[in-house]
């Protein structure tokens, strides 16, 4: 029964991790930068959920919905502030690395000013109070709800990428920005849109992170960025389905380790990451590319 | 003379200084001129996972410095007068690597007279070796890991709590008194928690009890769902979770959200940070949870140095918005112990400060009770009773339930 429980819990955690990581993957796919502030956006989403529930008693699902336009707007603004400067840089990738690290620190500092250092968490009734009883096992209702709520958000992203003109343009930019520009795609506009969507997904994930991570604090961002990065590397960079698979692999590995070798829980998911890198450098769903 | 003569003289002086035990720490020569100020160096974490605990300790220490300076400074026995205190505090952001750099900076650049560690074992660990290397006495506030203290290192003294290995001694006796045979234990894989777990394991083994669940988890653990399920499968009578505040919050949150209920649930920090735990996990999830008992619930109102519990709660409480917690007291108590060292030392040399505290061991009574240290600097004077959270009209109230000598309520076991 321990195995079955760990498997199902791993799937539930994995769906959340996929949502938490998908924005990072999109941004990397289009802009070719690792957003080191990604986890801090998730933290801000958690504080948004905490504030809306504590002040107005609004269910966290509502916060997740509100997070989408707010995150999108924040992402747009940040992109238009940063992009011209990055474009003028001699080494945009390294500059972006440093830049996003700085943004991460600023968000953490602002969150500390706004909310203090202490851990903040919400009681389950802010989302779903009752646990799920299944096959004689008990799963936290908040974990189930977080996983279930991740599905439509991930599905919407998938449909956007594969069933819309903007999504097709986004995939074209992911594949080759120069060629995409050559066929008339406005790369900057698509990049801005992607950065907005990526940020929105992160902030929305934050609404659930406050439950899945047992609370939130301003310093949690770095750890969340690390998990998200592992998930997208395992799955494959620039691929939503890969991110879902990466999330599931990470979640199941994490919970299996917690069950059978708990003191190694920090290590095993990253061992899997290294193994995947060695066996399939482009990730589990990545395609090998050949430059002509 | 003479360049070679000058070099020889310098070399001779250097050798002499080394032979006399010269240190890189801020020391003053015995019998020399009194310094204009005593520099107290410490670290704090304004961010990161230890900020919750570090900032109250820092606030308590600052309060002590302010109180002493209002009297003209700390009384320094070697000079028979009060000397103003200067507090140099650097922010390690909960990062042990940053802390290591900053501890070195305090010793070598700021040349502090007194070195006070940041909160807890993780942030104290780098200071122990650095202080020893520089022959600087480390006032360890709450880093109670047992490995910090050894006969070969005279440069550390634990000011506040007994070493963590001693903490659970009354808890084990309590479990035995309740005839509990099925104990599940989950602990963080750091020295602070692992040494508690080792004591519990040993204490239970003496009663021929083997824990039905005994696992370590990384200190960064926040998801306890699967672990709790695995614990529940062993049908325990008592579940002991040994971690830091963030672990306790995540553990109790998960327990509540799964609707799990054990006859006895123990976590380490509700007794220290009661308000924080209650605001995060709710009164319902905290009700009947057991913890260690700490001041201010454990009151010492007749100290022979510094303020007593009631006076501190009143005076310090007026300077802060939240309720006074144990960590505020621990920071203040560190100051009181520093004050005792300065008062009784024959010089400001680091070993003289240590010797002064050894001489005061068993005599010094502070807001945390009897200050009693071993020769290796480990604190043994205090025992942490077992406490339990009881529902009350405004949340929960901490009561001491074991041992009977310090109890002010009867334990509810099994928990309703």
Contacts between the chains, C-beta under 8 A, distances in Angstrom:
chain1	res1	chain2	res2	distance
A	1	B	233	6.9
A	2	B	229	7.4
A	2	B	230	5.7
A	2	B	233	6.5
A	5	B	226	6.3
A	5	B	229	5.1
A	5	B	230	7.8
A	6	B	226	5.3
A	9	B	225	5.5
A	9	B	226	4.8
A	9	B	229	7.6
A	13	B	223	6.6
A	108	B	47	6.3
A	109	B	47	7.5
A	112	B	46	7.1
A	112	B	47	5.5
A	112	B	51	7.9
A	117	B	45	8.0
A	117	B	46	6.8
A	117	B	47	6.3
A	117	B	51	3.4
A	117	B	52	5.7
A	117	B	55	6.2
A	118	B	51	7.7
A	118	B	52	5.0
A	118	B	276	5.8
A	119	B	52	6.4
A	119	B	245	6.8
A	119	B	246	5.4
A	119	B	249	5.4
A	119	B	276	7.3
A	119	B	280	6.0
A	120	B	280	7.0
A	121	B	249	6.0
A	121	B	250	8.0
A	121	B	253	5.7
A	121	B	280	4.5
A	121	B	281	7.2
A	123	B	256	7.2
A	123	B	281	7.7
A	123	B	282	4.9
A	123	B	285	7.7
A	124	B	253	8.0
A	124	B	256	6.5
A	124	B	257	4.3
A	130	B	259	7.6
A	131	B	257	6.5
A	131	B	258	5.2
A	131	B	259	4.7
A	137	B	229	6.8
A	138	B	229	7.2
A	138	B	258	5.0
A	138	B	259	6.3
A	138	B	260	6.8
A	139	B	225	7.1
A	139	B	258	7.3
A	140	B	225	5.8
A	140	B	254	6.4
A	140	B	257	3.8
A	140	B	258	5.1
A	141	B	257	6.5
A	142	B	257	5.2
A	143	B	225	6.2
A	143	B	257	7.4
A	211	B	253	7.8
A	211	B	257	7.3
A	212	B	223	6.9
A	213	B	222	4.7
A	213	B	223	7.2
A	213	B	250	7.4
A	214	B	222	4.3
A	214	B	223	6.8
A	214	B	224	7.1
A	214	B	246	7.4
A	214	B	249	6.2
A	214	B	250	2.6
A	214	B	251	7.6
A	214	B	253	5.2
A	214	B	254	6.6
A	215	B	222	7.5
A	215	B	246	7.0
A	215	B	249	5.3
A	215	B	250	6.3
A	215	B	253	6.8
A	215	B	280	6.1
A	217	B	49	7.2
A	217	B	51	7.9
A	217	B	52	7.9
A	217	B	246	7.3
A	218	B	47	6.2
A	219	B	47	5.3
A	219	B	48	4.5
A	219	B	49	6.0
A	219	B	51	7.2
A	219	B	94	6.7
A	223	B	220	6.8
A	254	B	223	7.4
A	255	B	223	7.8
A	255	B	225	8.0
A	255	B	226	4.7
A	258	B	217	7.3
A	258	B	223	7.4
A	258	B	226	4.8
A	258	B	227	5.6
A	258	B	230	8.0
A	259	B	226	5.6
A	259	B	227	7.8
A	259	B	230	5.9
A	262	B	186	7.7
A	262	B	215	4.6
A	262	B	216	6.5
A	262	B	217	4.8
A	262	B	227	6.5
A	263	B	189	5.1
A	263	B	215	7.0
A	263	B	216	4.1
A	263	B	217	6.4
A	263	B	218	7.0
A	265	B	217	6.1
A	265	B	218	5.5
A	265	B	221	6.6
A	266	B	218	4.2
A	266	B	220	6.4
